[in-house]
Amino acid sequence: MSVEGWALLLVVAFLIGYIMGHRLGVIEGYRHGAVFSPIELRRRTLERGRCVICGAPVRGVTQSEAVGDTGCRNAD
């Protein structure tokens, strides 16, 4: 096999690896975001004192507490 053949094979192998890795990375990133987003919404709600989805005020929770009823119909 000539040098050009090896170079072409190397470029094709690199592109296939890149495409597969990119696809798997996008899938894994989507899964990570789906797991992380409820936690992040809860954190923002507790920090601001209002639900970030519907704007309902937080009931019965001080800012230092990390548990309690937010009063939001959409949080659960």
Backbone as JSON, one array per atom type, in Angstrom:
{
  "sequence": "MSVEGWALLLVVAFLIGYIMGHRLGVIEGYRHGAVFSPIELRRRTLERGRCVICGAPVRGVTQSEAVGDTGCRNAD",
  "N": [[0.85, -1.17, 0.0], [0.52, 2.22, -0.78], [1.89, 5.4, 0.32], [-0.04, 7.38, 0.08], [-2.37, 5.87, 0.22], [-2.26, 4.88, 2.87], [-2.41, 7.33, 4.23], [-4.95, 8.22, 3.45], [-6.51, 6.17, 4.59], [-5.95, 6.63, 7.29], [-7.07, 9.21, 7.64], [-9.78, 8.68, 7.08], [-10.35, 6.83, 9.13], [-9.95, 8.51, 11.35], [-12.01, 10.41, 10.93], [-14.32, 8.78, 11.13], [-14.09, 7.94, 13.8], [-14.26, 10.45, 15.05], [-16.89, 11.26, 14.35], [-18.45, 9.24, 15.55], [-17.71, 9.6, 18.26], [-18.58, 12.22, 18.7], [-21.34, 11.95, 18.38], [-21.97, 10.16, 20.5], [-21.19, 11.79, 22.61], [-23.03, 13.9, 22.48], [-25.4, 12.54, 23.08], [-24.83, 11.62, 25.69], [-24.47, 14.1, 26.97], [-27.06, 15.17, 26.78], [-28.45, 13.38, 28.42], [-27.17, 13.89, 30.87], [-27.91, 16.57, 31.28], [-30.7, 16.26, 31.55], [-30.84, 14.93, 33.95], [-29.63, 16.74, 35.7], [-31.05, 19.17, 35.53], [-33.57, 19.35, 37.1], [-32.53, 19.53, 39.7], [-31.04, 21.88, 39.56], [-33.07, 23.76, 39.0], [-34.5, 23.59, 41.39], [-32.56, 24.56, 43.2], [-32.23, 27.23, 42.31], [-34.83, 28.17, 42.76], [-35.01, 28.03, 45.58], [-32.97, 29.83, 46.27], [-33.85, 32.31, 45.24], [-36.34, 32.62, 46.34], [-38.69, 32.46, 45.02], [-40.59, 30.53, 42.68], [-38.99, 29.5, 39.74], [-40.35, 28.72, 37.54], [-43.22, 29.16, 37.68], [-43.44, 31.41, 39.3], [-44.5, 31.44, 41.85], [-44.43, 32.22, 45.32], [-42.01, 30.99, 47.71], [-42.98, 28.81, 50.28], [-42.75, 28.48, 53.76], [-39.99, 27.99, 53.95], [-36.74, 28.77, 54.81], [-33.92, 30.68, 53.59], [-31.58, 29.36, 54.21], [-32.27, 26.74, 54.43], [-32.51, 23.62, 52.71], [-34.58, 22.0, 52.09], [-38.12, 21.41, 51.82], [-41.49, 22.65, 51.2], [-42.04, 24.19, 48.16], [-44.24, 25.43, 47.21], [-44.9, 25.48, 44.59], [-46.7, 24.41, 41.8], [-45.54, 23.17, 39.65], [-43.05, 22.16, 40.35], [-42.69, 19.51, 41.14]],
  "CA": [[0.0, 0.0, 0.0], [1.34, 3.42, -0.91], [1.78, 6.41, 1.37], [-1.33, 8.04, -0.08], [-3.38, 4.93, 0.71], [-2.2, 4.92, 4.33], [-2.89, 8.64, 4.67], [-6.4, 8.2, 3.26], [-7.04, 5.27, 5.6], [-5.83, 7.33, 8.56], [-8.05, 10.3, 7.66], [-11.11, 8.07, 7.17], [-10.48, 6.29, 10.48], [-10.1, 9.66, 12.25], [-13.35, 10.98, 10.75], [-15.3, 7.85, 11.69], [-13.96, 8.06, 15.25], [-14.78, 11.75, 15.46], [-18.34, 11.26, 14.21], [-19.01, 8.37, 16.6], [-17.5, 10.24, 19.55], [-19.45, 13.4, 18.78], [-22.71, 11.46, 18.58], [-22.09, 9.65, 21.86], [-21.07, 12.93, 23.51], [-24.3, 14.62, 22.47], [-26.36, 11.71, 23.81], [-24.47, 11.66, 27.11], [-24.75, 15.45, 27.44], [-28.49, 15.3, 26.93], [-28.82, 12.63, 29.63], [-26.64, 14.62, 32.03], [-28.77, 17.73, 31.45], [-32.01, 15.83, 32.02], [-30.69, 14.57, 35.37], [-29.17, 17.89, 36.46], [-31.94, 20.34, 35.47], [-34.48, 19.52, 38.25], [-31.75, 19.96, 40.86], [-30.7, 23.28, 39.35], [-34.3, 24.54, 39.18], [-34.79, 23.62, 42.83], [-31.58, 25.45, 43.82], [-32.58, 28.61, 41.96], [-36.08, 28.5, 43.45], [-34.71, 28.27, 46.99], [-32.14, 31.03, 46.39], [-34.61, 33.52, 44.89], [-37.56, 32.71, 47.14], [-39.82, 32.33, 44.1], [-40.44, 29.47, 41.69], [-38.51, 30.03, 38.47], [-41.28, 28.29, 36.49], [-44.53, 29.82, 37.75], [-43.34, 32.65, 40.06], [-45.13, 31.32, 43.17], [-43.46, 32.41, 46.41], [-41.65, 29.81, 48.5], [-43.69, 28.81, 51.56], [-42.21, 27.71, 54.87], [-38.58, 27.62, 53.76], [-35.79, 29.87, 54.91], [-32.91, 30.56, 52.55], [-30.52, 28.44, 54.61], [-32.75, 25.36, 54.34], [-32.49, 23.08, 51.36], [-35.74, 21.13, 51.92], [-39.38, 22.04, 52.17], [-42.47, 22.85, 50.15], [-41.83, 25.45, 47.46], [-45.52, 26.03, 46.87], [-45.02, 25.49, 43.14], [-47.4, 23.27, 41.25], [-44.72, 22.58, 38.59], [-41.73, 21.74, 40.82], [-42.58, 18.07, 41.36]],
  "C": [[0.9, 1.23, 0.0], [1.1, 4.38, 0.26], [0.43, 7.11, 1.29], [-2.47, 7.17, 0.44], [-3.43, 4.91, 2.24], [-2.74, 6.24, 4.88], [-4.41, 8.72, 4.55], [-7.07, 7.33, 4.31], [-7.02, 5.92, 6.98], [-6.86, 8.43, 8.68], [-9.47, 9.75, 7.8], [-11.35, 7.51, 8.57], [-10.68, 7.41, 11.5], [-11.51, 10.24, 12.14], [-14.44, 10.08, 11.32], [-15.28, 7.92, 13.22], [-14.53, 9.37, 15.77], [-16.3, 11.77, 15.42], [-19.0, 10.41, 15.3], [-18.86, 9.01, 17.98], [-18.39, 11.45, 19.75], [-20.89, 12.97, 19.07], [-22.91, 10.95, 20.0], [-21.99, 10.78, 22.88], [-22.36, 13.73, 23.6], [-25.35, 13.84, 23.27], [-26.08, 11.77, 25.31], [-24.74, 13.04, 27.7], [-26.23, 15.69, 27.66], [-28.96, 14.6, 28.2], [-28.36, 13.36, 30.89], [-27.51, 15.85, 32.31], [-30.13, 17.37, 31.99], [-31.97, 15.46, 33.5], [-30.42, 15.81, 36.21], [-30.2, 19.01, 36.54], [-32.94, 20.43, 36.63], [-33.74, 20.0, 39.51], [-31.42, 21.44, 40.74], [-31.92, 24.18, 39.51], [-34.66, 24.67, 40.65], [-33.85, 24.59, 43.54], [-31.93, 26.91, 43.55], [-33.85, 29.07, 42.66], [-35.8, 28.84, 44.91], [-33.88, 29.54, 47.18], [-32.95, 32.31, 46.19], [-35.87, 33.7, 45.74], [-38.82, 32.65, 46.31], [-39.53, 31.21, 43.11], [-40.01, 30.09, 40.36], [-39.43, 29.65, 37.31], [-42.56, 29.12, 36.52], [-44.51, 31.11, 38.56], [-44.0, 32.61, 41.42], [-44.07, 31.51, 44.25], [-43.2, 31.11, 47.16], [-42.35, 29.92, 49.84], [-42.96, 27.96, 52.58], [-40.77, 27.3, 54.75], [-37.73, 28.87, 53.93], [-34.71, 29.66, 53.87], [-31.8, 29.59, 52.93], [-30.95, 26.98, 54.53], [-32.76, 24.89, 52.89], [-33.65, 22.13, 51.12], [-36.99, 21.89, 52.28], [-40.28, 22.19, 50.96], [-42.23, 24.19, 49.48], [-43.13, 26.14, 47.13], [-45.78, 26.06, 45.37], [-45.73, 24.23, 42.67], [-46.53, 22.51, 40.24], [-43.42, 21.97, 39.08], [-41.61, 20.23, 40.93], [-42.77, 17.28, 40.12]]
}
